[in-house]
Amino acid sequence: MDSGISRRHFLAAASATALPLLGAPAAPAAPVSIGRCPDYGTALTPTLKTMFDQLGGLSRLVSGKTVAIKINMTGSPRQRLGNTPCELAQYTHPAVVGSVVRLMGEAGARRIRILEGCFGCDDPMEEFLIEAGWDPSPLLNAAHNVDMENTNTLGKGRKYSRFKTPNGGHIFPSITLNHSYEECDVLVSLAKLKEHATCGVTLAMKNMFGGTPLTIYGDQAAKDGPDESTARGGRGTIMHAGARQPAAIADPENDPKSPRFDKYRMPRIVADIAAARPIHLSIIDGIYTMTGGEGPWNQGRLRAVRPGILIAGTNAVCTDSVGTAVMGFDPMAERGTPPFERCDSSLKLAEMHGVGTRDLSRIEVVGVPVKDAVFKFRV
């Protein structure tokens, strides 16, 4: 048994997750597209376009609408896997971001905002990109009316937005986020294909955790806040450890006596966010990535790899389940089974919320079949 969680708590958690939450709707299914793409060169945009067409076309989703794209730039740009650039290991590659923005502009998106909770800081997102060695200009000019926001703070908005979690939530009854997550018609999670030390995998749903404001859920968040000067550090104290409650503007968690254990808490928080603020389009960059964890700070079998795969879908649980299968894991796996050896499954917990199904037999996969796309992350 993992340290930090008692047998009593473990059994209680197991019984609580055996059935869907009371009143939760049946988990829906939606098609997922897999595309093979060898690199970030000339094949990238056509491959993405084909995949979006297989899902019904981007125009149907974004024409005349405001689109928010949450990218993944986890960790400091100074944290690299040896000499491997961050975008070839733990970051969403800027070429994928640029191609998605371009295609959405061509599909008639009225406005596009690129979002990230830039690691441990309140700097403008453009400054964080420059620190990472990226030029923000091509991204800002890839379509008409593109801007960026660091969602660690209130940013350009006047107030934070609260999203109620269906069925009361596993941990939080609601999630409070930057205004950009409300001031959009379409939310896109643009993630990286990776394992995760705490949640087993980090794909489209886990990517959204990085959008929670540091001023509310961060280690230095003021209890009576939010205080915009507190956007520093990580989210370990409130989110991972549950050592204190969020800033006063946000709802406290449902049960302060529940296990104070990250591998119990974090999968549930990921599921709560996915249910409270639904993702309309999930895109997973698996062209280049890394194995062994979500970043170079993890311990163990870390290596840079090149699966040459892109995955996209309109249901986050379905898309993440296909991504999990492509990594060589069973998306129906329970706690104690790879990749959830020491944690609960965020796929199962989101399925319990009615977000989507993780059952591959119910998910139509278009493009490359799963069996032909598998790149085993554990060898």
C-alpha positions, 0 to 999 in steps of 0.5 A: 500500500502506498504511504500517505493513504490508509487502508480505510481510506483506500477501501472507501475510495475504491467503493466510491469509484465502483459505480458512476456518480449518482445522477451522472448521465451515461458516458457518451462516445465520439470518433477519434482520429489518428494521423501519422506524421513523421516530423513538424515539417510540410506534412504537419498542416495537411495531416491535421486538416485531414484529421479534422475533416475526418471529425466533421470539419473545423468550420462546423466547430469554429466558424464565426466563434471565439476559440481558446487553445490551451497549450502545454508548456509544463515546467521551466524552459531551463528544464531540459531532457539532456540537450533535447529542446523542450518542444521535442520532449515535454512541450507542445511543439510551436509548429503544431500550435501554429498549424492549428491556429492557421487552420482555425483561421481558415475555417472562419474562427472570429478570434483565437486566444492561446492560453497557458499557465506559464510556469511559476510566473505572472509574466505576459505569455509572449515573454515566457515564449521568448524565454523558451526560445520561441518567437511568438510572432508567427503564432500571433500572425498565423490567423486573424485576431490572435492573442495570448494570455497567461492564465495564472492571473486575472490578466486582461479580465475584470473577474475570474469565472467559476464553473460548477462541477456536475454532480458535486464533484469528486474533490471540488464542487466548482473550479475557478479559472481565468476569464478567457475560459468563459469568454470563448465559444470553443475550448481546445486542449492542445496536449503532449502524449506523455506519461505522468508521475502522479496521474499515470498519463497526461493528455488532453484532460490533464493539460487543463490542470495547468490552466488553474490560476496560481493566485487561487490554487498556487502555493503562495495564493493568499487565503483571503485572495485572490492577490495578483502578486501571488502568482509564483511557484507551483500548485503542490500545497493546495492541489496535490497535498490538500494542505490548505484550501484555495483562495476565498474567491473559490469554493473549498473542497467537498471533504477536507477529511478525504485522503491528503494524497496526491495520487488520490487527489490529482486524478479526481481534480483532473476529472472535476476540471474536465467535467466543469469546463468541457473541452470541445476539441482535444489534440495530442502531439505525439510526433516527438515526446518523452517517456517516463514522466511529464518532464525531465524532473521525473526520476527513472527511465526518461528518454526522448522518443519519436512516435510520429503520431497525432491524435484528435477528437471532440470528446476528451475522455474518448481522445485520451483513452485512444491516446492511452492505448497508443502508448501501449496501455489499457484505458480500462486499467484499474488502480494497480495496473499500468499506467495507474500503478499507484494512482486512480484513473482520471479516465475512469473518474471523468467517465463517472462524471459522464464526460465520455467513455474510455471503452475502446469498443464504443469509440470509432477510430478513424485514420490510422487504426490503434493497433498500427499506431501503438508506440509502447512507452514501456519497453 
